[in-house]
Structures are given as structure tokens and as C-alpha cells.
Amino acid sequence: MLYLSSVALLFAGLTVINLIFSYQSKHIDPHFWSILKFQLWMLPIFLIANLCVGYGIKLGFKASQHLSFILIAAKCIEILISLWMGYLFLKETPTSKTWIGLAIIAVGLVLVKQK
């Protein structure tokens, strides 16, 4: 149950963070004051997202007792979310090199989990 809670919290927090930055890069004027205003509006949402990520890592560590495993899993989740945001906002499609890189990271995740 801790693994499921950890993955759900990590996915929610990382999705919100990537969604905010993707929206900013696509729709917010790149001038300093526009970005500052947008970021100030997003501070409460960032706080909630950071709490989700923090608790997701904490619960994952409690379940597995391997911090490196949880951090690598979080990066895999974030890479998948980044691919999704790239498609959602910029209509970018991943290439075969991207999928190969993700597979290498997944193999590393398996290797870290082994004793």
C-alpha cells in the first residue's frame, strides 16, 4: 500500500510541476515581470506539489528502505510526464532514441532494486 501511495503522490506532484513549467514556456510572455507574476500566482500550487513529491519519496523510502531506488523511480516517472507534456503542449513525439534511453533507466532501476 505504501508503494501505491508513493507512486500516486509522486505522479501527482511531478505532473503539477511539469504542467506549470510547460504552460509557462508555451503561454507566458518570456519577459521577467510576466514570469515573476505567473510564478508568484503559482506559489501555493508549487507548495502543494512539493509536499506531494516529498511525501511520495518519504513513503517510498519507508516501503523499500532504498532511497536511490525511490529517487530513480521518481526520475522515471518525471521523464514519462515530460514526454506527455511535450506532446500535450508542443505536439512533440518521442523518437526511438528517447524510448531506448528510458529503457536503459528502467534497467538501472531494476539493477538498483536487486541485492
Secondary structure, 3 states (H helix, E strand, C coil): CHHHHHHHHHHHHHHHHHHHHHHHHHHCCCCHHHHHHHHHHHHHHHHHHHHHHHHHHHHHHHHHCCHHHHHHHHHHHHHHHHHHHHHHHHCCCCCHHHHHHHHHHHHHHHHHHCC
